[in-house]
Amino acid sequence: MRKTKNSFLVFSIFFLSQVHLADSLPVHEDASLIPAGEFLMGTEEGTEIERPVHKVFLKEFRISRFEVSNIEFELFQQNHTRSV
């Protein structure tokens, strides 16, 4: 049990540090701001994993207006290594 708690603690610290890192990254000009808001997700008619219809709230975020190719993403990863 103690090992599980320690693993959870380490994972939580890592996750929270990544969230903070994402907030501190520069914003590029080609990114569009998506405002925070609520929407309904799910269906009553689909498979079990799609039910029930429920409200989801998302914080505001930015998303590129243009697609990123696999090559562009690989170059980004090579230039932005992180230690765990």
C-alpha positions in Angstrom: 0.0 0.0 0.0 2.8 2.4 0.9 4.4 1.8 -2.5 1.1 2.6 -4.2 0.8 5.9 -2.3 4.4 6.8 -3.2 3.8 6.0 -6.9 0.7 8.1 -6.8 2.6 11.0 -5.2 5.4 10.9 -7.8 2.9 10.7 -10.6 0.9 13.7 -9.2 4.0 15.8 -8.9 5.1 15.0 -12.4 1.6 15.7 -13.8 1.2 19.0 -12.0 4.7 20.1 -13.1 3.7 19.4 -16.8 0.5 21.4 -16.4 2.5 24.4 -15.1 5.0 24.0 -18.0 2.2 24.0 -20.6 0.9 27.3 -19.1 4.3 28.9 -19.4 5.0 28.0 -23.0 5.0 30.9 -25.5 1.8 31.5 -27.5 2.3 31.5 -31.3 0.6 34.0 -33.5 -1.1 31.2 -35.6 -2.9 29.9 -32.5 -6.6 30.6 -31.9 -8.0 31.1 -28.5 -10.9 28.8 -27.6 -12.8 30.3 -24.7 -13.7 28.3 -21.6 -17.2 26.8 -21.7 -19.5 23.9 -21.1 -21.0 21.5 -23.6 -23.0 18.3 -23.6 -21.0 15.1 -24.4 -22.4 11.6 -25.0 -25.5 10.1 -26.3 -28.4 8.0 -25.0 -28.5 5.9 -28.2 -24.8 4.8 -28.6 -22.7 2.2 -27.0 -22.2 1.9 -23.2 -19.0 4.0 -23.2 -20.9 6.9 -24.9 -23.7 7.1 -22.2 -25.1 9.0 -20.5 -25.2 12.5 -21.9 -23.3 14.7 -19.5 -22.0 18.3 -19.1 -18.3 18.8 -19.7 -16.4 22.0 -18.8 -13.2 22.9 -20.5 -10.8 25.7 -19.5 -9.8 28.1 -22.3 -7.0 26.9 -24.5 -5.2 27.7 -27.7 -5.0 25.6 -30.7 -3.0 26.0 -33.9 -5.1 27.1 -36.9 -2.9 24.9 -39.1 -2.2 21.2 -39.1 1.2 20.0 -37.8 2.9 17.3 -39.9 4.6 14.3 -38.4 8.0 15.7 -39.5 7.3 19.1 -37.8 6.3 17.3 -34.6 9.4 15.2 -34.7 11.6 18.3 -35.1 9.7 19.9 -32.2 10.4 16.9 -30.0 14.1 16.9 -30.9 14.4 20.6 -29.9 12.3 20.4 -26.8 13.5 17.4 -24.7 12.4 17.2 -21.1 13.9 15.2 -18.2 11.5 13.1 -16.2 
